[in-house]
Amino acid sequence: MIERAILESFIGTLAFTLSCSSVVPVDANIREISLSPRLPPGKSVLRCRALVFTIHSSQLIESLRLQLRCESQSQRTPCPGECLEAQEWETRSHILVVGTEDSEALMGRMPFLDLQAFEDLVEYRDDSMTLHLRRIPAGRTVSLHFIIAENRSPEPSSASAWFAVDIPHRVLLNA
């Protein structure tokens, strides 16, 4: 099963791919949300959006891969934080930061995933950021996200886009 979504950004096209290996078909849904993140005083972003991916299968899902590919020749830098996996791409005029939950956040929200604390679930590459999960039990619903924040470069206030992608999953579900 493969689901795809495309978003245009200030630095180029963002392609999102959700793929699962399962014996039976998997139900998947992708929802785009426009966000107005609560930022520390003085910080702002030009645009903030999220894609929320919801996956359900009546059978075991052996592996799940959620990938963001950034079609830009810009410089990239991984910039994770507490409960956050994030990567930044920057051009002369704009910055893009994409974030998702790390293993600690996912463990707290979905203990049935059988993850280890500080387990490396995200693979960073120059053009992509990929979340890998394995052995999702039958009958469980998994909800994942990527938050995309865009700003001018240099940012008017340092790390504004990074703070914008640091939003708990439960907040996204209520947006």
VEXVEX-194216 format. One line per 5 residues: number of its first residue (from 1); for each residue x, y, z of N, C-alpha, C, O. Coordinates in nm, 2 decimals. Atoms other than C-alpha are relative to their C-alpha. Layout:
BEGIN
NUM> X,Y,Z,X,Y,Z,X,Y,Z,X,Y,Z  ... .
END
This chain:
BEGIN
1> 0.08,-0.12,0.00,0.00,0.00,0.00,0.09,0.12,0.00,0.18,0.13,0.08  -0.07,-0.12,0.00,0.13,0.34,-0.09,-0.10,0.12,-0.02,-0.19,0.11,-0.10  0.08,-0.12,0.01,-0.03,0.68,-0.03,0.10,0.12,-0.02,0.21,0.12,0.03  -0.09,-0.11,0.03,0.12,1.01,-0.16,-0.07,0.13,0.02,-0.20,0.14,0.01  0.05,-0.13,0.00,0.08,1.38,-0.10,0.11,0.09,-0.04,0.23,0.07,-0.02 .
6> -0.10,-0.10,0.05,0.25,1.68,-0.26,-0.04,0.14,0.06,-0.16,0.18,0.06  0.02,-0.14,-0.04,0.29,2.03,-0.11,0.11,0.08,-0.06,0.22,0.04,-0.08  -0.09,-0.10,0.05,0.45,2.33,-0.26,0.05,0.09,0.11,-0.03,0.13,0.20  -0.06,-0.08,-0.11,0.69,2.53,-0.04,0.08,0.11,-0.07,0.09,0.12,-0.19  -0.07,-0.11,0.05,0.89,2.85,-0.08,0.14,-0.05,-0.06,0.20,0.02,-0.14 .
11> -0.13,0.04,0.06,1.20,2.64,-0.16,-0.01,-0.12,-0.10,0.09,-0.16,-0.15  0.02,0.10,0.10,1.05,2.37,-0.38,-0.11,-0.10,0.04,-0.19,-0.07,0.14  0.10,0.10,-0.02,0.82,2.07,-0.40,0.03,-0.10,0.11,0.15,-0.14,0.13  -0.02,0.10,-0.11,0.77,1.85,-0.09,-0.09,-0.12,-0.04,-0.21,-0.11,-0.05  0.07,0.12,0.03,0.67,1.49,-0.17,-0.01,-0.09,0.12,0.10,-0.12,0.18 .
16> 0.02,0.09,-0.12,0.53,1.27,0.11,-0.05,-0.13,-0.05,-0.14,-0.14,-0.13  0.04,0.13,0.04,0.50,0.90,0.07,-0.01,-0.09,0.13,0.07,-0.09,0.21  0.03,0.10,-0.11,0.34,0.65,0.32,-0.01,-0.13,-0.07,-0.09,-0.16,-0.16  0.01,0.13,0.05,0.41,0.29,0.25,0.00,-0.10,0.11,0.07,-0.09,0.21  0.01,0.10,-0.11,0.32,-0.02,0.45,0.01,-0.14,-0.07,-0.03,-0.16,-0.18 .
21> 0.01,0.14,0.04,0.38,-0.39,0.41,-0.09,-0.08,0.09,-0.06,-0.09,0.21  0.10,0.08,-0.08,0.08,-0.60,0.52,-0.06,-0.10,-0.09,-0.07,-0.08,-0.21  0.06,0.11,0.08,-0.09,-0.92,0.41,-0.13,0.05,-0.06,-0.17,0.01,-0.17  0.13,-0.05,0.05,-0.43,-0.74,0.38,0.01,0.15,-0.03,0.11,0.22,0.02  0.00,-0.15,0.03,-0.51,-0.39,0.25,-0.01,0.08,0.13,-0.07,0.03,0.23 .
26> 0.00,-0.09,-0.12,-0.45,-0.11,0.50,-0.08,0.12,-0.03,-0.07,0.18,-0.14  0.07,-0.12,0.01,-0.68,0.18,0.55,0.09,0.12,0.04,0.15,0.12,0.15  -0.09,-0.11,-0.03,-0.49,0.51,0.53,-0.07,0.13,-0.04,-0.15,0.13,-0.14  0.06,-0.13,0.03,-0.60,0.87,0.54,0.11,0.11,0.02,0.19,0.10,0.12  -0.10,-0.11,-0.01,-0.39,1.19,0.49,-0.09,0.13,0.01,-0.17,0.15,-0.07 .
31> 0.07,-0.12,-0.02,-0.52,1.52,0.62,0.10,0.12,0.02,0.19,0.11,0.09  -0.09,-0.12,-0.01,-0.36,1.86,0.57,-0.07,0.10,0.09,-0.19,0.13,0.08  0.05,-0.09,-0.09,-0.40,2.12,0.84,0.09,0.13,-0.01,0.21,0.12,0.00  -0.07,-0.13,-0.01,-0.31,2.49,0.83,0.01,0.04,0.15,-0.09,0.03,0.23  -0.02,-0.02,-0.14,-0.16,2.59,1.17,0.04,0.15,0.03,0.10,0.21,-0.06 .
36> -0.05,-0.13,-0.06,-0.11,2.91,1.37,0.07,-0.04,0.13,0.01,-0.03,0.24  -0.06,0.05,-0.12,0.15,2.79,1.61,0.02,0.10,0.11,0.04,0.22,0.08  -0.03,-0.09,-0.12,0.20,2.94,1.96,0.15,0.00,0.01,0.21,-0.10,0.04  -0.14,-0.01,0.00,0.55,3.07,1.95,0.05,0.09,0.11,-0.03,0.17,0.16  -0.06,-0.09,-0.11,0.78,3.24,2.21,-0.01,0.14,-0.05,-0.01,0.17,-0.17 .
41> 0.01,-0.14,0.04,0.75,3.62,2.21,0.11,0.04,-0.10,0.23,0.00,-0.08  -0.09,-0.05,0.10,0.91,3.78,1.91,0.03,-0.09,-0.12,0.09,-0.05,-0.22  -0.02,0.10,0.10,0.91,3.47,1.70,-0.12,-0.01,-0.09,-0.24,0.01,-0.05  0.11,0.01,0.10,0.70,3.43,1.38,0.05,-0.09,-0.12,0.17,-0.10,-0.14  -0.03,0.07,0.13,0.68,3.22,1.06,-0.09,0.05,-0.10,-0.20,0.10,-0.08 .
46> 0.08,-0.04,0.11,0.55,3.29,0.72,-0.12,-0.10,-0.02,-0.23,-0.05,-0.05  0.11,0.10,0.02,0.35,2.96,0.70,0.04,-0.12,0.08,0.15,-0.16,0.09  -0.02,0.12,-0.07,0.30,2.65,0.90,-0.12,-0.09,-0.03,-0.24,-0.05,-0.02  0.10,0.09,0.04,0.11,2.34,0.79,0.04,-0.14,0.06,0.16,-0.16,0.10  -0.03,0.14,-0.04,0.09,1.97,0.90,-0.08,-0.09,-0.09,-0.18,-0.06,-0.14 .
51> 0.06,0.11,0.06,0.01,1.65,0.73,-0.01,-0.11,0.11,0.09,-0.15,0.17  0.02,0.11,-0.10,-0.15,1.39,0.96,-0.04,-0.12,-0.07,-0.13,-0.12,-0.16  0.02,0.13,0.06,-0.14,1.03,0.85,-0.06,-0.10,0.10,-0.01,-0.12,0.21  0.07,0.10,-0.09,-0.38,0.78,1.00,0.00,-0.14,-0.07,-0.05,-0.14,-0.19  -0.02,0.13,0.06,-0.32,0.41,0.93,-0.07,-0.10,0.09,-0.05,-0.10,0.22 .
56> 0.06,0.10,-0.08,-0.53,0.11,1.04,0.00,-0.13,-0.09,-0.02,-0.13,-0.21  0.00,0.13,0.07,-0.50,-0.26,0.95,-0.06,-0.11,0.09,-0.04,-0.10,0.21  0.05,0.11,-0.08,-0.69,-0.57,1.07,0.10,-0.11,0.02,0.08,-0.20,0.10  -0.11,0.09,-0.01,-0.36,-0.76,1.03,0.12,0.07,0.04,0.13,0.19,0.03  -0.13,-0.05,-0.04,-0.01,-0.71,1.15,0.06,0.08,-0.12,0.06,0.03,-0.24 .
61> -0.08,-0.07,0.10,0.18,-0.44,0.96,0.15,-0.02,0.03,0.20,0.02,0.13  -0.14,0.04,-0.02,0.54,-0.57,0.92,0.08,0.13,0.00,0.17,0.14,0.09  -0.08,-0.12,0.00,0.68,-0.23,0.83,-0.08,0.12,-0.06,-0.17,0.10,-0.14  0.07,-0.13,0.05,0.56,0.13,0.78,0.11,0.10,-0.02,0.20,0.11,0.06  -0.10,-0.10,0.04,0.77,0.40,0.61,-0.08,0.13,-0.04,-0.16,0.12,-0.13 .
66> 0.06,-0.13,0.03,0.67,0.77,0.61,0.12,0.09,-0.04,0.20,0.12,0.04  -0.11,-0.07,0.05,0.90,0.97,0.39,-0.04,0.14,-0.05,-0.14,0.16,-0.12  0.01,-0.13,0.06,0.93,1.34,0.31,0.12,0.02,-0.09,0.24,0.00,-0.05  -0.11,-0.03,0.09,1.14,1.42,0.00,-0.01,0.15,-0.04,-0.12,0.19,-0.08  0.00,-0.14,0.03,1.24,1.78,-0.05,0.08,0.02,-0.13,0.20,0.00,-0.14 .
71> -0.06,-0.01,0.13,1.31,1.86,-0.41,0.06,0.14,-0.02,0.01,0.23,-0.09  -0.07,-0.13,0.00,1.55,2.15,-0.36,0.15,-0.03,0.02,0.19,-0.13,0.08  -0.15,0.02,-0.01,1.92,2.19,-0.39,0.06,0.08,0.11,0.17,0.11,0.12  -0.04,-0.08,-0.12,1.93,2.38,-0.06,0.08,-0.08,0.10,0.08,-0.21,0.09  -0.08,0.07,-0.11,2.16,2.30,0.23,-0.09,-0.05,0.11,-0.19,0.02,0.14 .
76> 0.09,0.06,-0.10,2.01,2.07,0.49,0.08,-0.02,0.13,0.20,-0.04,0.13  -0.06,0.03,-0.13,2.08,2.02,0.86,-0.10,-0.07,0.09,-0.21,-0.01,0.11  0.09,0.06,-0.10,1.92,1.77,1.10,0.00,0.09,0.13,0.10,0.15,0.17  0.01,-0.09,-0.12,1.79,1.97,1.41,-0.10,-0.06,0.10,-0.20,0.00,0.13  0.10,0.06,-0.09,1.62,1.72,1.65,0.01,0.08,0.14,0.09,0.15,0.17 .
81> 0.01,-0.05,-0.13,1.51,1.82,2.00,-0.07,-0.10,0.09,-0.08,-0.22,0.05  0.06,0.09,-0.09,1.34,1.67,2.30,-0.14,-0.03,-0.06,-0.22,0.05,-0.08  0.12,0.06,0.05,1.05,1.45,2.17,-0.02,0.05,-0.15,-0.14,0.04,-0.20  0.01,-0.06,0.14,1.12,1.60,1.82,0.11,-0.05,-0.09,0.23,-0.04,-0.05  -0.09,0.02,0.11,1.29,1.48,1.50,-0.03,0.11,-0.10,-0.14,0.12,-0.14 .
86> 0.03,-0.11,0.09,1.34,1.77,1.27,0.12,0.01,-0.10,0.24,-0.02,-0.06  -0.11,-0.03,0.10,1.54,1.87,0.96,-0.03,0.13,-0.06,-0.15,0.17,-0.09  0.01,-0.13,0.06,1.60,2.21,0.81,0.07,0.01,-0.13,0.18,-0.05,-0.16  -0.06,-0.03,0.13,1.66,2.31,0.45,0.00,0.15,-0.01,-0.10,0.22,0.02  -0.01,-0.14,0.00,1.78,2.66,0.38,0.06,0.05,-0.14,0.15,-0.01,-0.19 .
91> -0.05,-0.07,0.12,1.82,2.88,0.07,0.05,0.14,0.04,0.04,0.17,0.15  -0.03,-0.14,-0.03,1.94,3.23,0.04,-0.12,0.09,0.05,-0.10,0.18,0.13  0.11,-0.08,-0.03,1.59,3.36,0.08,-0.10,-0.06,0.10,-0.18,0.01,0.16  0.10,0.06,-0.09,1.39,3.10,0.28,0.06,-0.12,0.08,0.16,-0.18,0.04  -0.03,0.11,-0.09,1.41,2.84,0.55,-0.12,-0.09,0.01,-0.23,-0.04,0.02 .
96> 0.11,0.10,-0.01,1.20,2.52,0.57,0.04,-0.09,0.11,0.15,-0.15,0.11  -0.03,0.09,-0.11,1.19,2.31,0.89,-0.12,-0.10,0.00,-0.24,-0.06,0.00  0.10,0.11,-0.01,1.00,1.97,0.90,0.03,-0.08,0.12,0.14,-0.12,0.15  -0.02,0.08,-0.12,0.94,1.79,1.22,-0.11,-0.11,0.02,-0.22,-0.10,-0.04  0.09,0.10,-0.04,0.78,1.48,1.36,0.04,-0.05,0.14,0.14,-0.01,0.19 .
101> -0.03,0.05,-0.14,0.78,1.29,1.69,0.11,-0.10,0.00,0.14,-0.17,-0.10  -0.11,0.09,-0.02,1.08,1.10,1.81,-0.05,-0.13,0.07,-0.17,-0.14,0.10  0.05,0.13,-0.07,1.07,0.75,1.97,-0.06,0.02,0.13,-0.15,-0.05,0.17  0.06,-0.03,-0.14,1.01,0.89,2.32,-0.14,0.04,-0.01,-0.23,0.00,0.07  0.14,-0.05,0.01,0.70,1.08,2.21,-0.09,-0.11,-0.05,-0.20,-0.13,0.00 .
106> 0.08,0.11,0.06,0.57,0.78,2.00,-0.03,-0.11,0.11,-0.14,-0.16,0.12  0.02,0.10,-0.11,0.63,0.54,2.30,-0.11,0.05,0.10,-0.19,-0.03,0.14  0.09,-0.06,-0.10,0.43,0.77,2.53,-0.14,-0.01,-0.06,-0.24,-0.02,0.02  0.13,-0.01,0.06,0.14,0.79,2.28,-0.05,-0.14,-0.04,-0.17,-0.16,-0.04  0.04,0.13,0.05,0.14,0.44,2.14,0.09,-0.11,0.05,0.18,-0.16,-0.02 .
111> -0.09,0.10,-0.06,0.30,0.19,2.38,-0.01,-0.14,-0.07,0.09,-0.22,-0.06  0.01,0.12,0.07,0.18,-0.10,2.16,0.11,-0.01,-0.11,0.12,-0.12,-0.17  -0.11,0.01,0.10,0.46,-0.01,1.91,0.12,-0.07,0.04,0.21,-0.10,-0.04  -0.12,0.08,-0.05,0.72,-0.18,2.13,0.13,0.07,-0.04,0.21,0.00,-0.10  -0.12,-0.07,0.03,0.98,0.09,2.08,0.09,0.01,0.12,0.05,-0.01,0.24 .
116> -0.09,-0.02,-0.10,1.29,0.15,2.28,0.03,0.15,0.02,0.03,0.23,-0.08  -0.03,-0.14,-0.02,1.37,0.49,2.44,0.13,0.03,-0.08,0.22,-0.04,-0.09  -0.11,-0.05,0.08,1.60,0.69,2.21,0.04,-0.09,-0.12,0.15,-0.08,-0.17  -0.02,0.08,0.12,1.56,0.44,1.93,0.00,0.09,-0.12,-0.08,0.18,-0.13  -0.01,-0.08,0.13,1.67,0.59,1.59,-0.11,-0.05,-0.09,-0.09,-0.16,-0.16 .
121> 0.10,0.04,0.09,1.35,0.58,1.39,0.00,0.08,-0.13,-0.06,0.05,-0.23  -0.01,-0.10,0.12,1.43,0.87,1.15,0.13,-0.01,-0.07,0.24,0.00,0.00  -0.12,0.00,0.08,1.68,0.85,0.87,0.00,0.14,-0.07,-0.09,0.18,-0.14  -0.02,-0.13,0.07,1.82,1.18,0.75,0.09,-0.01,-0.12,0.19,-0.07,-0.11  -0.09,0.00,0.12,1.95,1.23,0.40,-0.01,0.15,-0.05,-0.09,0.23,-0.01 .
126> 0.00,-0.13,0.06,2.03,1.54,0.19,-0.14,0.05,-0.05,-0.18,0.16,-0.03  0.13,-0.04,0.07,1.69,1.53,0.01,-0.12,-0.06,0.07,-0.23,-0.05,0.02  0.12,0.06,-0.06,1.47,1.34,0.26,0.02,-0.02,0.15,0.13,-0.01,0.21  0.01,0.04,-0.15,1.37,1.25,0.61,-0.11,-0.11,0.00,-0.22,-0.09,-0.04  0.09,0.11,0.01,1.21,0.91,0.66,-0.01,-0.06,0.14,0.08,-0.09,0.21 .
131> 0.04,0.07,-0.13,1.03,0.76,0.97,-0.03,-0.14,-0.03,-0.11,-0.17,-0.12  0.02,0.15,0.02,1.05,0.38,0.99,-0.06,-0.06,0.13,-0.01,-0.04,0.24  0.06,0.08,-0.11,0.82,0.17,1.22,-0.01,-0.14,-0.04,-0.02,-0.17,-0.16  0.01,0.14,0.03,0.80,-0.20,1.24,-0.10,-0.07,0.09,-0.13,-0.03,0.21  0.08,0.09,-0.08,0.56,-0.47,1.36,-0.11,0.08,0.08,-0.12,0.08,0.20 .
136> 0.12,-0.06,-0.06,0.24,-0.27,1.42,-0.11,-0.10,0.02,-0.15,-0.16,-0.08  0.10,0.11,-0.03,-0.01,-0.51,1.59,-0.13,0.02,-0.08,-0.17,0.13,-0.11  0.13,0.00,0.06,-0.33,-0.60,1.42,-0.11,0.07,0.07,-0.11,0.07,0.20  0.12,-0.07,-0.06,-0.64,-0.39,1.48,0.04,0.13,0.07,-0.05,0.19,0.13  -0.04,-0.13,-0.06,-0.44,-0.08,1.60,-0.01,0.11,-0.11,0.02,0.09,-0.22 .
141> -0.01,-0.12,0.08,-0.47,0.27,1.46,0.12,0.08,0.03,0.15,0.10,0.15  -0.12,-0.08,-0.02,-0.15,0.46,1.41,-0.02,0.13,-0.06,-0.06,0.14,-0.18  0.01,-0.14,0.05,-0.15,0.84,1.37,0.14,0.06,0.01,0.19,0.07,0.12  -0.14,-0.06,0.01,0.17,1.01,1.26,-0.01,0.14,-0.07,-0.12,0.17,-0.13  0.01,-0.13,0.06,0.25,1.36,1.14,0.14,0.05,-0.05,0.24,0.00,0.00 .
146> -0.11,-0.09,0.04,0.50,1.59,0.96,-0.06,0.14,0.01,-0.16,0.17,-0.04  0.03,-0.14,-0.01,0.48,1.96,1.05,0.10,0.08,-0.08,0.22,0.05,-0.07  -0.09,-0.07,0.09,0.62,2.20,0.79,-0.01,0.15,0.03,-0.12,0.21,0.03  0.00,-0.15,-0.03,0.72,2.56,0.89,0.09,0.06,-0.10,0.20,0.01,-0.13  -0.08,-0.07,0.10,0.85,2.81,0.64,0.02,0.15,0.05,-0.07,0.21,0.11 .
151> -0.03,-0.14,-0.04,1.02,3.15,0.70,0.10,0.06,-0.09,0.15,-0.01,-0.18  -0.11,-0.06,0.08,1.25,3.40,0.55,0.13,-0.04,0.06,0.15,-0.08,0.17  -0.13,0.03,-0.05,1.62,3.34,0.57,0.09,0.12,-0.03,0.09,0.17,-0.15  0.00,0.04,-0.14,1.78,3.47,0.78,-0.14,0.03,0.07,-0.21,0.12,0.03  0.13,-0.02,-0.07,1.49,3.44,1.02,0.00,0.13,0.08,0.11,0.17,0.13 .
156> 0.01,-0.12,-0.08,1.37,3.76,1.18,0.04,-0.02,0.15,0.10,0.06,0.22  -0.04,0.04,-0.14,1.41,3.58,1.52,0.05,-0.15,-0.01,-0.03,-0.23,-0.06  -0.06,0.13,0.01,1.64,3.28,1.54,-0.09,-0.12,0.05,-0.15,-0.11,0.15  0.06,0.12,-0.03,1.49,2.93,1.54,-0.16,0.01,0.00,-0.22,-0.08,0.06  0.15,-0.01,0.00,1.13,3.05,1.48,-0.07,-0.12,-0.06,-0.16,-0.18,-0.01 .
161> 0.06,0.12,0.07,1.06,2.77,1.23,0.01,-0.13,0.08,-0.07,-0.21,0.08  -0.02,0.12,-0.08,1.21,2.51,1.46,-0.11,-0.01,0.11,-0.16,-0.11,0.14  0.10,0.00,-0.10,0.98,2.62,1.74,-0.14,-0.03,-0.05,-0.22,-0.09,0.02  0.13,0.02,0.06,0.68,2.61,1.50,-0.03,-0.15,-0.02,-0.14,-0.19,-0.03  0.02,0.14,0.03,0.73,2.24,1.42,-0.01,-0.09,0.13,-0.04,-0.21,0.12 .
166> 0.00,0.07,-0.13,0.75,2.14,1.79,-0.14,0.01,0.06,-0.16,0.07,0.17  0.14,0.00,-0.05,0.38,2.08,1.84,-0.04,-0.15,0.03,-0.02,-0.23,-0.05  0.04,0.14,-0.04,0.24,1.77,2.03,-0.11,-0.05,-0.10,-0.19,0.03,-0.15  0.10,0.06,0.09,0.04,1.53,1.82,-0.14,0.02,0.04,-0.23,0.04,-0.05  0.14,-0.02,-0.05,-0.27,1.57,2.04,-0.05,0.13,-0.04,-0.17,0.15,-0.06 .
171> 0.04,-0.14,0.04,-0.28,1.94,1.95,-0.04,0.00,-0.15,-0.14,0.06,-0.19  0.04,0.01,0.14,-0.28,1.85,1.58,-0.13,-0.06,-0.02,-0.21,-0.02,-0.11  0.13,0.07,0.02,-0.57,1.61,1.62,-0.12,0.09,0.04,-0.23,0.06,-0.01  0.10,-0.09,-0.04,-0.77,1.89,1.78,-0.01,0.12,-0.09,-0.10,0.20,-0.08  0.00,-0.12,0.09,-0.69,2.14,1.50,-0.10,-0.01,-0.10,-0.12,0.08,-0.19 .
END
